[in-house]
Amino acid sequence: GLQLMDNTKFNNLAEANGFIVAYPNGNPELVDNRVVRSWNGGGCCAISQRNSSDDVSYINNLIDDVSGRYSINSKRVYLTGHSNGSMLAQKLACQLSNKIAAVAVVAGRLLLDTCNPELPVSVLQIYGTADTLNPENGGTTNYTLGTYTYQFSSRPVMDSVQMLAAANGCSTNFSENKNVSNKDLTIRTWPDCKNGVVVSSIKITGASHAWMGHPAQSAESLKLSGDPYMKIDASKVIWAFLANKVKN
């Protein structure tokens, strides 16, 4: 949680825009005498997947806990995530849709075989073409933490977004636009979704696995994720997408 807080700077956006942000911790595992954390994203990752961790219930309880402590608008509960956290957030769009208005994520995809949300959920998927841990065209991915190598298989990113679009009743025919001010960005949007929700993707040519617009927090992070793409701030893009989404 602290790592994501430091890397995304969502606290600054929360203070400026009047929302509450919570940074949950994934499930701990001791790797080479240090603790690493993961989520059960459906087909990944690490101890969370091996133990079939019920992270859907965990996040459900977290939402209830925060709502009990603070004045929360239940129609404006949003999720974001990076990498493995992105996988969980998209899984929750399918399995916790009664509590979530929208999901916006970076460098991950839906790993479930089916997605049948109870209620429609808006989704934004941001990904880079130079991401080797979340490859655009899918396939088998290996990543190494210390002496451990983890492996998972995934569908192409576009297949993942189209699956979420279909689950939310959107048209199969998406529109595609190049960003006028930044030619690296390709924005796709699926129209005619249920209840006015929005399903979109932003493909960033040349972007790595790192959170866009924020410097790497450590040499290890730089080695694992690559140089961050700095021409957009993923945190600001995500908040701009989430801010006006209200669950009907």
PyRosetta script that sets phi, psi and omega in degrees:
from pyrosetta import init, pose_from_sequence

init()
pose = pose_from_sequence("GLQLMDNTKFNNLAEANGFIVAYPNGNPELVDNRVVRSWNGGGCCAISQRNSSDDVSYINNLIDDVSGRYSINSKRVYLTGHSNGSMLAQKLACQLSNKIAAVAVVAGRLLLDTCNPELPVSVLQIYGTADTLNPENGGTTNYTLGTYTYQFSSRPVMDSVQMLAAANGCSTNFSENKNVSNKDLTIRTWPDCKNGVVVSSIKITGASHAWMGHPAQSAESLKLSGDPYMKIDASKVIWAFLANKVKN")
pose.set_psi(1, -44.8)
pose.set_omega(1, 179.2)
pose.set_phi(2, -63.8)
pose.set_psi(2, -36.5)
pose.set_omega(2, 179.2)
pose.set_phi(3, -62.3)
pose.set_psi(3, -45.5)
pose.set_omega(3, 179.6)
pose.set_phi(4, -67.5)
pose.set_psi(4, -37.9)
pose.set_omega(4, 177.9)
pose.set_phi(5, -60.4)
pose.set_psi(5, -46.7)
pose.set_omega(5, -179.7)
pose.set_phi(6, -65.5)
pose.set_psi(6, -36.9)
pose.set_omega(6, -172.6)
pose.set_phi(7, -81.2)
pose.set_psi(7, -36.0)
pose.set_omega(7, -174.9)
pose.set_phi(8, -91.7)
pose.set_psi(8, -25.5)
pose.set_omega(8, -176.3)
pose.set_phi(9, 58.7)
pose.set_psi(9, 33.7)
pose.set_omega(9, 177.3)
pose.set_phi(10, -63.6)
pose.set_psi(10, -23.4)
pose.set_omega(10, 177.0)
pose.set_phi(11, -56.8)
pose.set_psi(11, -41.0)
pose.set_omega(11, -179.7)
pose.set_phi(12, -63.0)
pose.set_psi(12, -42.9)
pose.set_omega(12, 178.7)
pose.set_phi(13, -67.5)
pose.set_psi(13, -36.4)
pose.set_omega(13, 179.3)
pose.set_phi(14, -64.0)
pose.set_psi(14, -43.8)
pose.set_omega(14, 179.0)
pose.set_phi(15, -64.2)
pose.set_psi(15, -40.1)
pose.set_omega(15, -176.5)
pose.set_phi(16, -75.3)
pose.set_psi(16, -25.7)
pose.set_omega(16, -172.2)
pose.set_phi(17, -118.1)
pose.set_psi(17, 2.4)
pose.set_omega(17, 172.7)
pose.set_phi(18, 72.8)
pose.set_psi(18, 38.9)
pose.set_omega(18, 173.2)
pose.set_phi(19, -123.2)
pose.set_psi(19, 163.4)
pose.set_omega(19, 179.0)
pose.set_phi(20, -100.6)
pose.set_psi(20, 134.6)
pose.set_omega(20, 178.0)
pose.set_phi(21, -122.3)
pose.set_psi(21, 134.4)
pose.set_omega(21, 177.7)
pose.set_phi(22, -117.5)
pose.set_psi(22, 140.4)
pose.set_omega(22, -177.9)
pose.set_phi(23, -118.5)
pose.set_psi(23, 89.2)
pose.set_omega(23, -178.9)
pose.set_phi(24, -72.5)
pose.set_psi(24, 152.4)
pose.set_omega(24, 175.7)
pose.set_phi(25, -92.2)
pose.set_psi(25, 137.6)
pose.set_omega(25, 173.2)
pose.set_phi(26, -73.8)
pose.set_psi(26, 179.3)
pose.set_omega(26, -178.3)
pose.set_phi(27, -75.2)
pose.set_psi(27, 131.4)
pose.set_omega(27, -174.1)
pose.set_phi(28, -82.2)
pose.set_psi(28, 148.6)
pose.set_omega(28, 176.3)
pose.set_phi(29, -147.1)
pose.set_psi(29, 136.4)
pose.set_omega(29, 179.3)
pose.set_phi(30, -85.8)
pose.set_psi(30, 116.1)
pose.set_omega(30, 179.1)
pose.set_phi(31, -125.7)
pose.set_psi(31, 116.5)
pose.set_omega(31, -179.6)
pose.set_phi(32, 52.4)
pose.set_psi(32, 46.3)
pose.set_omega(32, 175.5)
pose.set_phi(33, 66.5)
pose.set_psi(33, 23.9)
pose.set_omega(33, 173.2)
pose.set_phi(34, -140.4)
pose.set_psi(34, 156.0)
pose.set_omega(34, -177.1)
pose.set_phi(35, -90.4)
pose.set_psi(35, 125.8)
pose.set_omega(35, 170.0)
pose.set_phi(36, -118.8)
pose.set_psi(36, 155.0)
pose.set_omega(36, -173.6)
pose.set_phi(37, -125.6)
pose.set_psi(37, 153.2)
pose.set_omega(37, -177.5)
pose.set_phi(38, -151.0)
pose.set_psi(38, 168.5)
pose.set_omega(38, 175.7)
pose.set_phi(39, -123.3)
pose.set_psi(39, 156.8)
pose.set_omega(39, 172.5)
pose.set_phi(40, -88.2)
pose.set_psi(40, 95.2)
pose.set_omega(40, -177.6)
pose.set_phi(41, -89.6)
pose.set_psi(41, 5.0)
pose.set_omega(41, 178.6)
pose.set_phi(42, 111.1)
pose.set_psi(42, -43.0)
pose.set_omega(42, 176.0)
pose.set_phi(43, -133.7)
pose.set_psi(43, 10.9)
pose.set_omega(43, -174.9)
pose.set_phi(44, -169.0)
pose.set_psi(44, 143.8)
pose.set_omega(44, 22.3)
pose.set_phi(45, -149.8)
pose.set_psi(45, 154.6)
pose.set_omega(45, 165.7)
pose.set_phi(46, 52.0)
pose.set_psi(46, -138.9)
pose.set_omega(46, -174.5)
pose.set_phi(47, -63.2)
pose.set_psi(47, -29.5)
pose.set_omega(47, -179.3)
pose.set_phi(48, -64.4)
pose.set_psi(48, -41.5)
pose.set_omega(48, 177.2)
pose.set_phi(49, -73.2)
pose.set_psi(49, -43.4)
pose.set_omega(49, -178.1)
pose.set_phi(50, -60.9)
pose.set_psi(50, -36.4)
pose.set_omega(50, -178.6)
pose.set_phi(51, -95.9)
pose.set_psi(51, 5.7)
pose.set_omega(51, -179.0)
pose.set_phi(52, 50.1)
pose.set_psi(52, 48.2)
pose.set_omega(52, -178.2)
pose.set_phi(53, -57.9)
pose.set_psi(53, 134.3)
pose.set_omega(53, -178.7)
pose.set_phi(54, -87.1)
pose.set_psi(54, 73.6)
pose.set_omega(54, -178.0)
pose.set_phi(55, -78.0)
pose.set_psi(55, -16.5)
pose.set_omega(55, 174.0)
pose.set_phi(56, -64.3)
pose.set_psi(56, -47.2)
pose.set_omega(56, 177.9)
pose.set_phi(57, -65.0)
pose.set_psi(57, -37.3)
pose.set_omega(57, 179.6)
pose.set_phi(58, -59.7)
pose.set_psi(58, -48.7)
pose.set_omega(58, -179.5)
pose.set_phi(59, -69.0)
pose.set_psi(59, -36.2)
pose.set_omega(59, 174.8)
pose.set_phi(60, -57.6)
pose.set_psi(60, -46.1)
pose.set_omega(60, 179.4)
pose.set_phi(61, -68.3)
pose.set_psi(61, -34.8)
pose.set_omega(61, 177.8)
pose.set_phi(62, -63.2)
pose.set_psi(62, -44.2)
pose.set_omega(62, 178.0)
pose.set_phi(63, -59.6)
pose.set_psi(63, -43.4)
pose.set_omega(63, 178.6)
pose.set_phi(64, -63.8)
pose.set_psi(64, -40.5)
pose.set_omega(64, -178.4)
pose.set_phi(65, -64.4)
pose.set_psi(65, -47.7)
pose.set_omega(65, -179.7)
pose.set_phi(66, -65.3)
pose.set_psi(66, -39.6)
pose.set_omega(66, 179.7)
pose.set_phi(67, -65.3)
pose.set_psi(67, -28.4)
pose.set_omega(67, 177.6)
pose.set_phi(68, -77.7)
pose.set_psi(68, -22.3)
pose.set_omega(68, -178.3)
pose.set_phi(69, -92.0)
pose.set_psi(69, -30.4)
pose.set_omega(69, -172.9)
pose.set_phi(70, -130.9)
pose.set_psi(70, 167.7)
pose.set_omega(70, 177.4)
pose.set_phi(71, -83.2)
pose.set_psi(71, 98.3)
pose.set_omega(71, -174.8)
pose.set_phi(72, -109.6)
pose.set_psi(72, 134.3)
pose.set_omega(72, 173.0)
pose.set_phi(73, -80.6)
pose.set_psi(73, 108.4)
pose.set_omega(73, -174.8)
pose.set_phi(74, -65.0)
pose.set_psi(74, -15.6)
pose.set_omega(74, 177.9)
pose.set_phi(75, -89.1)
pose.set_psi(75, -1.9)
pose.set_omega(75, -179.1)
pose.set_phi(76, -131.9)
pose.set_psi(76, 59.3)
pose.set_omega(76, 174.2)
pose.set_phi(77, -106.3)
pose.set_psi(77, 124.9)
pose.set_omega(77, -173.6)
pose.set_phi(78, -125.3)
pose.set_psi(78, 155.8)
pose.set_omega(78, 175.6)
pose.set_phi(79, -125.4)
pose.set_psi(79, 143.6)
pose.set_omega(79, 169.5)
pose.set_phi(80, -135.5)
pose.set_psi(80, 168.4)
pose.set_omega(80, 179.2)
pose.set_phi(81, -175.2)
pose.set_psi(81, 161.1)
pose.set_omega(81, 180.0)
pose.set_phi(82, -124.6)
pose.set_psi(82, 133.5)
pose.set_omega(82, 174.5)
pose.set_phi(83, 60.0)
pose.set_psi(83, -119.6)
pose.set_omega(83, 178.8)
pose.set_phi(84, -58.7)
pose.set_psi(84, -35.9)
pose.set_omega(84, 175.9)
pose.set_phi(85, -65.0)
pose.set_psi(85, -31.5)
pose.set_omega(85, 175.4)
pose.set_phi(86, -66.0)
pose.set_psi(86, -39.9)
pose.set_omega(86, 178.0)
pose.set_phi(87, -60.5)
pose.set_psi(87, -45.2)
pose.set_omega(87, 179.7)
pose.set_phi(88, -64.7)
pose.set_psi(88, -43.3)
pose.set_omega(88, -178.7)
pose.set_phi(89, -59.2)
pose.set_psi(89, -40.8)
pose.set_omega(89, 179.1)
pose.set_phi(90, -71.5)
pose.set_psi(90, -35.8)
pose.set_omega(90, 173.3)
pose.set_phi(91, -59.1)
pose.set_psi(91, -41.8)
pose.set_omega(91, 179.9)
pose.set_phi(92, -68.0)
pose.set_psi(92, -28.7)
pose.set_omega(92, 174.6)
pose.set_phi(93, -61.3)
pose.set_psi(93, -28.6)
pose.set_omega(93, 178.7)
pose.set_phi(94, -87.6)
pose.set_psi(94, -34.0)
pose.set_omega(94, -167.9)
pose.set_phi(95, -114.6)
pose.set_psi(95, -3.4)
pose.set_omega(95, 178.0)
pose.set_phi(96, -137.3)
pose.set_psi(96, 36.7)
pose.set_omega(96, -172.6)
pose.set_phi(97, -69.8)
pose.set_psi(97, -17.5)
pose.set_omega(97, 179.0)
pose.set_phi(98, -71.1)
pose.set_psi(98, -14.9)
pose.set_omega(98, -178.3)
pose.set_phi(99, -115.5)
pose.set_psi(99, -9.1)
pose.set_omega(99, -170.7)
pose.set_phi(100, -116.6)
pose.set_psi(100, 129.9)
pose.set_omega(100, 177.7)
pose.set_phi(101, -87.4)
pose.set_psi(101, -34.1)
pose.set_omega(101, -175.2)
pose.set_phi(102, -160.7)
pose.set_psi(102, 155.4)
pose.set_omega(102, 178.7)
pose.set_phi(103, -132.5)
pose.set_psi(103, 132.9)
pose.set_omega(103, 176.2)
pose.set_phi(104, -137.4)
pose.set_psi(104, 125.3)
pose.set_omega(104, -166.9)
pose.set_phi(105, -137.5)
pose.set_psi(105, 165.7)
pose.set_omega(105, 179.5)
pose.set_phi(106, -128.4)
pose.set_psi(106, 132.7)
pose.set_omega(106, 165.9)
pose.set_phi(107, 59.2)
pose.set_psi(107, 47.4)
pose.set_omega(107, 174.7)
pose.set_phi(108, -160.8)
pose.set_psi(108, 172.1)
pose.set_omega(108, -179.3)
pose.set_phi(109, -146.8)
pose.set_psi(109, 168.4)
pose.set_omega(109, 176.7)
pose.set_phi(110, -74.1)
pose.set_psi(110, 126.7)
pose.set_omega(110, -179.2)
pose.set_phi(111, -107.5)
pose.set_psi(111, 2.5)
pose.set_omega(111, 177.8)
pose.set_phi(112, -75.0)
pose.set_psi(112, 154.7)
pose.set_omega(112, 176.6)
pose.set_phi(113, -82.4)
pose.set_psi(113, -26.7)
pose.set_omega(113, 178.7)
pose.set_phi(114, -137.0)
pose.set_psi(114, 153.9)
pose.set_omega(114, 178.1)
pose.set_phi(115, -141.3)
pose.set_psi(115, 113.9)
pose.set_omega(115, -177.7)
pose.set_phi(116, -132.7)
pose.set_psi(116, 74.5)
pose.set_omega(116, -178.3)
pose.set_phi(117, -65.0)
pose.set_psi(117, 143.7)
pose.set_omega(117, 176.4)
pose.set_phi(118, -66.7)
pose.set_psi(118, -37.9)
pose.set_omega(118, 179.2)
pose.set_phi(119, -131.8)
pose.set_psi(119, 152.8)
pose.set_omega(119, 179.7)
pose.set_phi(120, -65.1)
pose.set_psi(120, 146.9)
pose.set_omega(120, -179.6)
pose.set_phi(121, -135.5)
pose.set_psi(121, 128.4)
pose.set_omega(121, 175.7)
pose.set_phi(122, -70.8)
pose.set_psi(122, 144.9)
pose.set_omega(122, -176.3)
pose.set_phi(123, -138.6)
pose.set_psi(123, 135.2)
pose.set_omega(123, 169.7)
pose.set_phi(124, -125.5)
pose.set_psi(124, 125.2)
pose.set_omega(124, 179.1)
pose.set_phi(125, -114.6)
pose.set_psi(125, 118.9)
pose.set_omega(125, 178.9)
pose.set_phi(126, -109.9)
pose.set_psi(126, 128.5)
pose.set_omega(126, -178.5)
pose.set_phi(127, -149.7)
pose.set_psi(127, 159.1)
pose.set_omega(127, -178.8)
pose.set_phi(128, -112.7)
pose.set_psi(128, 148.7)
pose.set_omega(128, -179.1)
pose.set_phi(129, -76.7)
pose.set_psi(129, -15.6)
pose.set_omega(129, -179.9)
pose.set_phi(130, -103.8)
pose.set_psi(130, 19.1)
pose.set_omega(130, -179.3)
pose.set_phi(131, -84.4)
pose.set_psi(131, 112.6)
pose.set_omega(131, -179.1)
pose.set_phi(132, -86.1)
pose.set_psi(132, -18.5)
pose.set_omega(132, 178.2)
pose.set_phi(133, -89.8)
pose.set_psi(133, -22.0)
pose.set_omega(133, 176.0)
pose.set_phi(134, -130.5)
pose.set_psi(134, 65.6)
pose.set_omega(134, -170.8)
pose.set_phi(135, -63.7)
pose.set_psi(135, 137.1)
pose.set_omega(135, -176.6)
pose.set_phi(136, -52.4)
pose.set_psi(136, -40.1)
pose.set_omega(136, -175.5)
pose.set_phi(137, -93.2)
pose.set_psi(137, 7.6)
pose.set_omega(137, 176.6)
pose.set_phi(138, 73.4)
pose.set_psi(138, -160.6)
pose.set_omega(138, -178.1)
pose.set_phi(139, 108.4)
pose.set_psi(139, -164.5)
pose.set_omega(139, -179.1)
pose.set_phi(140, -91.0)
pose.set_psi(140, 129.6)
pose.set_omega(140, -178.8)
pose.set_phi(141, -117.2)
pose.set_psi(141, 134.1)
pose.set_omega(141, 173.2)
pose.set_phi(142, -114.6)
pose.set_psi(142, 138.0)
pose.set_omega(142, 172.8)
pose.set_phi(143, -140.1)
pose.set_psi(143, 144.4)
pose.set_omega(143, -171.9)
pose.set_phi(144, -114.8)
pose.set_psi(144, 130.8)
pose.set_omega(144, 172.3)
pose.set_phi(145, -123.7)
pose.set_psi(145, 107.5)
pose.set_omega(145, -177.5)
pose.set_phi(146, 62.8)
pose.set_psi(146, -124.9)
pose.set_omega(146, -179.0)
pose.set_phi(147, -91.4)
pose.set_psi(147, 1.1)
pose.set_omega(147, -177.4)
pose.set_phi(148, -103.3)
pose.set_psi(148, 137.4)
pose.set_omega(148, 172.7)
pose.set_phi(149, -117.2)
pose.set_psi(149, 124.1)
pose.set_omega(149, 179.4)
pose.set_phi(150, -103.3)
pose.set_psi(150, 153.1)
pose.set_omega(150, -176.1)
pose.set_phi(151, -141.0)
pose.set_psi(151, 140.0)
pose.set_omega(151, 172.2)
pose.set_phi(152, -150.3)
pose.set_psi(152, 157.4)
pose.set_omega(152, 179.1)
pose.set_phi(153, -113.4)
pose.set_psi(153, 146.8)
pose.set_omega(153, -176.5)
pose.set_phi(154, -148.2)
pose.set_psi(154, 156.7)
pose.set_omega(154, 174.7)
pose.set_phi(155, -80.0)
pose.set_psi(155, 165.3)
pose.set_omega(155, 174.4)
pose.set_phi(156, -56.9)
pose.set_psi(156, 150.9)
pose.set_omega(156, -178.1)
pose.set_phi(157, -56.7)
pose.set_psi(157, -44.6)
pose.set_omega(157, -178.4)
pose.set_phi(158, -61.7)
pose.set_psi(158, -36.1)
pose.set_omega(158, 177.1)
pose.set_phi(159, -62.9)
pose.set_psi(159, -37.8)
pose.set_omega(159, 178.7)
pose.set_phi(160, -63.7)
pose.set_psi(160, -46.7)
pose.set_omega(160, -178.8)
pose.set_phi(161, -67.2)
pose.set_psi(161, -39.9)
pose.set_omega(161, 179.0)
pose.set_phi(162, -64.5)
pose.set_psi(162, -34.2)
pose.set_omega(162, 176.3)
pose.set_phi(163, -64.1)
pose.set_psi(163, -42.6)
pose.set_omega(163, 177.3)
pose.set_phi(164, -67.0)
pose.set_psi(164, -37.1)
pose.set_omega(164, 177.5)
pose.set_phi(165, -63.4)
pose.set_psi(165, -44.7)
pose.set_omega(165, 179.0)
pose.set_phi(166, -63.0)
pose.set_psi(166, -39.8)
pose.set_omega(166, -179.7)
pose.set_phi(167, -63.3)
pose.set_psi(167, -26.7)
pose.set_omega(167, -179.9)
pose.set_phi(168, -100.2)
pose.set_psi(168, 14.2)
pose.set_omega(168, 173.2)
pose.set_phi(169, 73.1)
pose.set_psi(169, 19.7)
pose.set_omega(169, -178.4)
pose.set_phi(170, -76.7)
pose.set_psi(170, 162.5)
pose.set_omega(170, 172.8)
pose.set_phi(171, -65.9)
pose.set_psi(171, 148.7)
pose.set_omega(171, 177.7)
pose.set_phi(172, -77.0)
pose.set_psi(172, -15.2)
pose.set_omega(172, -177.9)
pose.set_phi(173, -94.0)
pose.set_psi(173, 103.2)
pose.set_omega(173, -178.9)
pose.set_phi(174, -88.6)
pose.set_psi(174, 155.2)
pose.set_omega(174, 172.3)
pose.set_phi(175, -94.6)
pose.set_psi(175, 151.2)
pose.set_omega(175, -179.3)
pose.set_phi(176, -131.3)
pose.set_psi(176, 130.4)
pose.set_omega(176, -180.0)
pose.set_phi(177, -135.9)
pose.set_psi(177, 142.1)
pose.set_omega(177, 171.5)
pose.set_phi(178, -89.4)
pose.set_psi(178, 135.3)
pose.set_omega(178, 176.8)
pose.set_phi(179, -67.3)
pose.set_psi(179, 126.7)
pose.set_omega(179, -174.8)
pose.set_phi(180, -63.9)
pose.set_psi(180, -39.7)
pose.set_omega(180, -175.1)
pose.set_phi(181, -86.9)
pose.set_psi(181, -14.5)
pose.set_omega(181, -179.8)
pose.set_phi(182, -143.6)
pose.set_psi(182, 100.7)
pose.set_omega(182, -175.7)
pose.set_phi(183, -68.1)
pose.set_psi(183, -10.5)
pose.set_omega(183, 177.2)
pose.set_phi(184, -72.9)
pose.set_psi(184, -18.1)
pose.set_omega(184, -173.5)
pose.set_phi(185, -96.1)
pose.set_psi(185, 128.9)
pose.set_omega(185, 170.9)
pose.set_phi(186, -117.1)
pose.set_psi(186, 118.2)
pose.set_omega(186, -174.5)
pose.set_phi(187, -107.7)
pose.set_psi(187, 124.2)
pose.set_omega(187, 178.3)
pose.set_phi(188, -117.2)
pose.set_psi(188, 139.4)
pose.set_omega(188, -179.5)
pose.set_phi(189, -136.7)
pose.set_psi(189, 133.7)
pose.set_omega(189, 179.0)
pose.set_phi(190, -97.8)
pose.set_psi(190, 121.3)
pose.set_omega(190, -174.6)
pose.set_phi(191, -88.1)
pose.set_psi(191, 172.8)
pose.set_omega(191, 169.6)
pose.set_phi(192, 61.4)
pose.set_psi(192, 36.3)
pose.set_omega(192, 178.2)
pose.set_phi(193, -75.6)
pose.set_psi(193, 162.2)
pose.set_omega(193, 179.3)
pose.set_phi(194, -64.2)
pose.set_psi(194, 145.4)
pose.set_omega(194, 172.3)
pose.set_phi(195, 54.4)
pose.set_psi(195, 24.1)
pose.set_omega(195, 176.8)
pose.set_phi(196, 73.5)
pose.set_psi(196, 14.0)
pose.set_omega(196, 178.0)
pose.set_phi(197, -70.5)
pose.set_psi(197, 165.9)
pose.set_omega(197, -176.8)
pose.set_phi(198, -125.4)
pose.set_psi(198, 131.4)
pose.set_omega(198, 172.7)
pose.set_phi(199, -120.6)
pose.set_psi(199, 120.7)
pose.set_omega(199, -175.7)
pose.set_phi(200, -140.7)
pose.set_psi(200, 160.9)
pose.set_omega(200, 171.6)
pose.set_phi(201, -135.9)
pose.set_psi(201, 151.1)
pose.set_omega(201, 173.2)
pose.set_phi(202, -125.9)
pose.set_psi(202, 111.3)
pose.set_omega(202, 175.3)
pose.set_phi(203, -93.4)
pose.set_psi(203, 129.3)
pose.set_omega(203, -177.0)
pose.set_phi(204, -115.8)
pose.set_psi(204, 110.1)
pose.set_omega(204, -179.2)
pose.set_phi(205, -64.6)
pose.set_psi(205, 124.2)
pose.set_omega(205, 177.3)
pose.set_phi(206, 90.4)
pose.set_psi(206, -5.9)
pose.set_omega(206, -178.6)
pose.set_phi(207, -78.5)
pose.set_psi(207, 142.1)
pose.set_omega(207, 179.7)
pose.set_phi(208, -89.1)
pose.set_psi(208, -162.3)
pose.set_omega(208, 179.0)
pose.set_phi(209, -78.4)
pose.set_psi(209, -15.4)
pose.set_omega(209, -174.0)
pose.set_phi(210, -70.1)
pose.set_psi(210, 154.2)
pose.set_omega(210, 174.7)
pose.set_phi(211, -62.4)
pose.set_psi(211, 125.7)
pose.set_omega(211, -172.1)
pose.set_phi(212, -72.9)
pose.set_psi(212, 138.8)
pose.set_omega(212, 172.2)
pose.set_phi(213, 87.1)
pose.set_psi(213, 4.2)
pose.set_omega(213, -178.5)
pose.set_phi(214, -134.2)
pose.set_psi(214, 133.8)
pose.set_omega(214, -178.3)
pose.set_phi(215, -60.6)
pose.set_psi(215, 150.0)
pose.set_omega(215, 175.4)
pose.set_phi(216, -59.9)
pose.set_psi(216, 142.2)
pose.set_omega(216, -176.1)
pose.set_phi(217, -85.8)
pose.set_psi(217, -14.1)
pose.set_omega(217, -179.1)
pose.set_phi(218, -160.9)
pose.set_psi(218, 163.8)
pose.set_omega(218, 176.9)
pose.set_phi(219, -63.7)
pose.set_psi(219, -35.4)
pose.set_omega(219, 179.4)
pose.set_phi(220, -66.0)
pose.set_psi(220, -42.9)
pose.set_omega(220, 177.6)
pose.set_phi(221, -62.2)
pose.set_psi(221, -40.7)
pose.set_omega(221, 178.7)
pose.set_phi(222, -62.7)
pose.set_psi(222, -41.6)
pose.set_omega(222, -179.9)
pose.set_phi(223, -66.5)
pose.set_psi(223, -40.7)
pose.set_omega(223, -177.2)
pose.set_phi(224, -74.9)
pose.set_psi(224, -43.0)
pose.set_omega(224, -170.5)
pose.set_phi(225, -103.5)
pose.set_psi(225, -19.4)
pose.set_omega(225, -177.7)
pose.set_phi(226, 91.4)
pose.set_psi(226, 175.7)
pose.set_omega(226, 179.7)
pose.set_phi(227, -67.1)
pose.set_psi(227, 130.0)
pose.set_omega(227, 178.5)
pose.set_phi(228, -65.0)
pose.set_psi(228, 139.8)
pose.set_omega(228, 171.7)
pose.set_phi(229, -73.9)
pose.set_psi(229, 125.8)
pose.set_omega(229, -168.6)
pose.set_phi(230, -110.7)
pose.set_psi(230, 6.3)
pose.set_omega(230, -176.9)
pose.set_phi(231, -85.9)
pose.set_psi(231, -9.8)
pose.set_omega(231, 169.9)
pose.set_phi(232, -136.8)
pose.set_psi(232, 158.1)
pose.set_omega(232, 175.2)
pose.set_phi(233, -104.5)
pose.set_psi(233, 106.7)
pose.set_omega(233, -176.4)
pose.set_phi(234, -59.5)
pose.set_psi(234, -34.9)
pose.set_omega(234, -179.6)
pose.set_phi(235, -62.6)
pose.set_psi(235, -44.4)
pose.set_omega(235, 179.7)
pose.set_phi(236, -69.2)
pose.set_psi(236, -38.4)
pose.set_omega(236, 177.5)
pose.set_phi(237, -62.4)
pose.set_psi(237, -43.1)
pose.set_omega(237, -179.9)
pose.set_phi(238, -64.0)
pose.set_psi(238, -46.4)
pose.set_omega(238, 179.9)
pose.set_phi(239, -64.8)
pose.set_psi(239, -37.8)
pose.set_omega(239, 178.0)
pose.set_phi(240, -60.7)
pose.set_psi(240, -36.2)
pose.set_omega(240, 178.3)
pose.set_phi(241, -72.7)
pose.set_psi(241, -45.0)
pose.set_omega(241, -173.9)
pose.set_phi(242, -73.4)
pose.set_psi(242, -32.6)
pose.set_omega(242, -164.3)
pose.set_phi(243, -55.9)
pose.set_psi(243, -34.4)
pose.set_omega(243, -175.4)
pose.set_phi(244, -104.1)
pose.set_psi(244, 12.4)
pose.set_omega(244, -179.8)
pose.set_phi(245, -89.1)
pose.set_psi(245, 125.4)
pose.set_omega(245, -179.2)
pose.set_phi(246, -130.4)
pose.set_psi(246, 129.3)
pose.set_omega(246, -179.1)
pose.set_phi(247, -72.7)
pose.set_psi(247, 128.8)
pose.set_omega(247, 178.2)
pose.set_phi(248, -81.2)
pose.dump_pdb("model.pdb")
